[in-house]
């Protein structure tokens, strides 16, 4: 499985697809590209456009 991680440019939160975002209904194994368009950073509320690939 690809493990492309993305970092929030505003707060530094790392979205790891192996972990997902279970507290917000995102299952482990969900690629960043497959996140809903309205998904936001769980720490600061930034949009997907505010994330950059780190791997």
Buried (B, 14 or more C-beta within 10 A) or exposed (E): EEEEBBBBEBEEBEBBBEBBBEEEEBEEEBBBEEBEEEBBBBEEEBEBEBBEEEE
